[in-house]
Amino acid sequence: MGILRKGFDFVAGLIPGYKGYKDKEQRRDCDRVLRHTITTRLQERKSVVDRAIADSSRKFQFDNLEPLELVKRKIERVADLARYAPAGYSGMFDTVEIGPEQLDQIYNNDMAVLQRIDELSALIDSLPKAQDVPFAADSCIDALQNIEKAMQERDHVLMEIK
């Protein structure tokens, strides 16, 4: 199978524009996987918040519910931004070409978002044990706003091109 694949890639490489198209397809897959990873990690954090909400309800800690719900809604919003973000590539027949510099900028931005989500994870994981849950929730919302700004910056890079 490997020899057949190499042969196909060699012959297909002789077709003008195929190599660039294949690279774009790989970039599209990478972009899709990266945005899916961002969304999945945010959904995992949301489940931690859901458990904290349930725990606060069971313990009659009603002052914690509103701040925790705000965190939950903010996670959903940021996850939707990642899920429905414009793709970081251009198709073979698109009139606007996204260059390698812009693709690298988008990729680096998305990687920074993943790093911020790791930092957010530590904050959210500490929510159920926090002495002052509303204060801890505010820290989570601040971190989520930074992630949201990064996602909007990604969109801004793509809008500048079009």
N, C-alpha and C positions, 0 to 999 in steps of 0.2 A: 504494500500500500504506500509506503514512504517513497519508493522510486516512482511510482505512478504520480504521486502528488508533486514531486519535484519536477517531473517531466511536464505536467500540466502547468505548473507555475512558470517554467521556462518558456513554453509556447505562449502562454497568456501574456508573459512579459514582453513579447514581441509586438503585441497589439498596442498601438499608441494610446496613452492615457490610462492603461490598465494598472500599472504600478501605482500611480497616484490615486486611482480609485480604490485599490486594495488598501493602501495606507489610510485613506479616509474611512474605509469600512472598519479597519482596526481601531482607529481613533473613535469612531462612533460607538463601537462596542465598549471600549475603555471608558468613554464618557458615560454611557448608560450604566455600566457596572459601578462606577464611582458614585453616581447619583443614587443608585439603588442602595449602596452601602451606607451612604449618608442617611437616607430615609429609614433604613432598617435600624441603624443605631439610635436614631431619634425615637422610633417606635419602642425600642427596648427600654429607653429611659422613661417613656410615657407609662409603661407598665409598672415601673417602680413608683411613679407618682400615684398611679391608680391604687396601688397597695397602701401607700401612705394615707391617701384619702379614706380608704376603707378602715384602716387602723385608727385614724383620728375619729371617725364616726363611731366605731365600737367603744372608744374610750371617752366619748362625749366631749371631745376637744374641738368644739365647733368653731372656735376662733381660727383654727388651722385650715378649715375647709376652703374658704374663699381664696387665700393666697395659693393653696395647692391647686385649686381649679384654674387659677390664672396661669400657673406654670404649665399645667396640662394643655390649656388652649394655645399657649404660645408654642409649645412643642409641636402641636398639630399644625399650626400655621407655618412654622419653619419647615416641617417635614413636607408640607404641600408645596412650598417654594422649591424644595429640592426635587420632589417627584415630578412637578410640572414645569421645571426650568427648561428654557430653550436649549436645544441640543448644541453642544460645542463642536459642530462640524458643519460643513456644507456638502450638499449632494453633488453628484457628478454633473448635473445639468443646471445647477443653481447659477443665477446671474451674479451673485455676490460670492466672492471667494474669501474664505476665512484662512488667513495665512498661518504658517507655523508659529510665528511670534504670538499671535492672539490665542492659538490653541494651547501653547505653553503657559500663557498667562491664565487662561481659564483652568487648566489642569492644576497649576500651582495654587490658584485660589481655592479650588475644590479640596486639595490636600490640606490647606490651612484650615478649611472648614472641618475636616475630619479631626485635625489636631484640637480644634476648639471644642468639638463634641467630646473628645476624651477628657478635656478639662471640665466640661459640663457634667460628664458622668460622675466625676468625683463629688461635685456639689450635690447632684441629685441623690446619689447613694447615701449622702450624709443627712438628707432630709428627715427620714424616719427617726433618726437618733438625735436630732437637733433639739437643744433646750428651747430655742426661740424659732419655731418653724416659720412664722411670717418673715422674720429677718433672713433666714436661710432661703426662703422662697424668693425674696427680692434679689438675692445674689444669683439665683438660677435665672431669673428673668433678665437681669443685666447680661449674663453670659449668652442667653438666647437672643437678645437684641444684637449683640456683637456678631453672632452667627447669621442672623437675618440680614445685617448690613453687608456681610461678606457675600451672601447669596444674591443680594441686589446688585452688588458690584460686578458679579459674574454676568448678570443680565445686562448691565451697563456696557460692559466690554462688547457683548454681542450686538447691542443696539447701535453702538458707534460704527460698526462695520456695515450695517444695513442702511 
